[in-house]
Every structure is written in structure tokens, then in C-alpha cells.
Amino acid sequence: MNKRAIGTEYEARAAAFLEKRGYRILCHNYRCRMGEIDLIGRHEGYLVFIEVKYRASERDGSALEAVDVRKQQRIIRVARWFLMERHIPESQPVRFDVVAFDRDEIRVVQDAFWI
């Protein structure tokens, strides 16, 4: 299986996992010229931008470690574009979550980083 297919599979798993925990997924793989956000949803009054990461082994570090500052900055730029494009008011609370798959373990980190 290629990397894109693996990514799509884990994004679907993450969406199902989150929906069971009260998230409402609004968008899968939002893309714009700034980049991509894996999932966008709503949870407890927040508009949530969600990065999904998978690691089969810790050889390259954990899935959470893969969401470094550079990746965070890219996600924030895409989120800002999404908010502007959809005319979402600045008063809308937003949050950045990460869903990390390390082998068979899944972790959700809410408020993983901030603007």
C-alpha cells in the first residue's frame, strides 16, 4: 500500500474515532494553495483543525513528534485561509488537535498548538 492510501485509511480511522467522542467532522482533506488540513470538525463549540499522523515504528520518532513547528505553522496558515474563505467570524473559537497513531495505539491531543 502506498503512503497516500495509508494516510487516507488512518484519516478515516481518526474521523470515526473522533465522531464516537462527540466530534462532528465537516471536511476531509481540505486543500488550498497554502497546503492541506486532514480533518476539520466541530467539538464542544470549537471549530477544530485536526492533523492525523501515523507511524508504523519509532525509527523516525513518534507520530506526535512529526507535527513539528514547521508543520504547525503550515496548518495555521491553511486554517486562516479556511476561516477567511468561509467568512467565519473572528469570534468563533478554534482549536488545533492532533490524532497520533503509533502502531496500534491512538492518542488525541486537544489544543496541541496555538495561533
Kinemage of the C-alpha trace (Angstrom):
@kinemage 1
@onewidth
@group {chain A} dominant
@subgroup {mainchain}
@vectorlist {calphas} color= white
{ca met a 1} P 0.000 0.000 0.000
{ca asn a 2} L 1.383 3.454 -0.890
{ca lys a 3} L 1.738 6.344 1.548
{ca arg a 4} L -1.332 8.204 0.263
{ca ala a 5} L -3.540 5.130 0.673
{ca ile a 6} L -2.183 4.546 4.173
{ca gly a 7} L -2.801 8.194 5.042
{ca thr a 8} L -6.370 8.027 3.762
{ca glu a 9} L -7.017 4.872 5.788
{ca tyr a 10} L -5.750 6.423 9.032
{ca glu a 11} L -7.627 9.677 8.409
{ca ala a 12} L -10.843 7.636 8.076
{ca arg a 13} L -10.000 5.760 11.294
{ca ala a 14} L -9.330 9.052 13.071
{ca ala a 15} L -12.623 10.540 11.859
{ca ala a 16} L -14.588 7.507 13.099
{ca phe a 17} L -12.733 7.575 16.437
{ca leu a 18} L -13.444 11.289 16.897
{ca glu a 19} L -17.102 11.015 15.911
{ca lys a 20} L -17.585 8.414 18.651
{ca arg a 21} L -16.223 11.030 21.069
{ca gly a 22} L -18.623 13.779 20.059
{ca tyr a 23} L -16.817 15.471 17.168
{ca arg a 24} L -18.766 16.313 14.029
{ca ile a 25} L -16.461 16.045 11.025
{ca leu a 26} L -17.200 18.760 8.463
{ca cys a 27} L -14.411 18.272 5.966
{ca his a 28} L -11.827 15.668 4.961
{ca asn a 29} L -8.589 16.774 3.290
{ca tyr a 30} L -9.257 20.486 2.924
{ca arg a 31} L -6.771 21.823 0.377
{ca cys a 32} L -5.821 25.274 -0.755
{ca arg a 33} L -2.724 26.901 -2.196
{ca met a 34} L -1.288 27.149 1.341
{ca gly a 35} L -1.424 23.402 1.964
{ca glu a 36} L -3.772 20.839 3.460
{ca ile a 37} L -5.580 20.033 6.696
{ca asp a 38} L -6.537 16.399 7.222
{ca leu a 39} L -9.838 16.920 9.047
{ca ile a 40} L -11.950 19.879 10.086
{ca gly a 41} L -14.723 19.422 12.598
{ca arg a 42} L -16.740 20.842 15.433
{ca his a 43} L -16.382 19.839 19.067
{ca glu a 44} L -17.757 21.476 22.196
{ca gly a 45} L -18.305 24.840 20.477
{ca tyr a 46} L -14.898 24.882 18.769
{ca leu a 47} L -14.077 24.729 15.102
{ca val a 48} L -11.290 22.149 15.199
{ca phe a 49} L -8.464 21.726 12.694
{ca ile a 50} L -7.127 18.185 13.029
{ca glu a 51} L -3.810 16.762 11.909
{ca val a 52} L -3.602 12.961 11.651
{ca lys a 53} L -0.215 11.251 11.889
{ca tyr a 54} L 0.705 7.574 11.674
{ca arg a 55} L 3.958 5.811 12.455
{ca ala a 56} L 4.479 2.086 11.937
{ca ser a 57} L 7.656 2.214 14.013
{ca glu a 58} L 9.502 4.688 16.205
{ca arg a 59} L 12.531 4.604 13.911
{ca asp a 60} L 11.630 8.090 12.661
{ca gly a 61} L 10.238 9.271 16.005
{ca ser a 62} L 6.701 9.204 17.321
{ca ala a 63} L 3.678 10.378 15.373
{ca leu a 64} L 3.312 13.374 17.700
{ca glu a 65} L 6.926 14.398 17.109
{ca ala a 66} L 6.168 14.568 13.378
{ca val a 67} L 3.938 17.592 13.982
{ca asp a 68} L 6.867 19.938 14.425
{ca val a 69} L 6.851 23.740 14.440
{ca arg a 70} L 7.138 23.955 10.662
{ca lys a 71} L 4.122 21.631 10.209
{ca gln a 72} L 2.178 23.583 12.833
{ca gln a 73} L 2.864 26.870 11.027
{ca arg a 74} L 1.652 25.384 7.739
{ca ile a 75} L -1.558 24.105 9.360
{ca ile a 76} L -2.170 27.522 10.950
{ca arg a 77} L -1.761 29.250 7.560
{ca val a 78} L -4.242 26.852 5.948
{ca ala a 79} L -6.675 27.306 8.858
{ca arg a 80} L -6.528 31.091 8.481
{ca trp a 81} L -7.247 30.731 4.776
{ca phe a 82} L -10.211 28.426 5.538
{ca leu a 83} L -11.631 30.933 8.028
{ca met a 84} L -11.281 33.805 5.568
{ca glu a 85} L -12.636 31.831 2.608
{ca arg a 86} L -15.715 30.693 4.549
{ca his a 87} L -16.278 34.128 6.151
{ca ile a 88} L -16.132 32.626 9.631
{ca pro a 89} L -16.156 35.414 12.232
{ca glu a 90} L -13.114 36.006 14.411
{ca ser a 91} L -15.305 35.366 17.430
{ca gln a 92} L -15.512 31.656 16.505
{ca pro a 93} L -13.280 29.724 18.910
{ca val a 94} L -10.808 27.487 17.101
{ca arg a 95} L -8.596 24.665 18.264
{ca phe a 96} L -5.814 22.568 16.770
{ca asp a 97} L -5.900 18.877 17.656
{ca val a 98} L -3.587 16.040 16.670
{ca val a 99} L -4.601 12.411 16.321
{ca ala a 100} L -1.484 10.248 16.580
{ca phe a 101} L -1.291 6.587 15.631
{ca asp a 102} L 1.856 4.846 16.855
{ca arg a 103} L 1.478 1.273 15.656
{ca asp a 104} L -1.822 0.201 17.288
{ca glu a 105} L -2.011 2.978 19.885
{ca ile a 106} L -4.153 6.041 19.204
{ca arg a 107} L -3.871 9.339 21.084
{ca val a 108} L -5.850 12.535 20.687
{ca val a 109} L -4.168 15.721 21.840
{ca gln a 110} L -6.598 18.606 22.094
{ca asp a 111} L -5.131 22.108 21.895
{ca ala a 112} L -1.891 20.586 20.629
{ca phe a 113} L -0.685 24.030 19.498
{ca trp a 114} L -1.993 27.597 19.180
{ca ile a 115} L -2.016 30.516 16.811
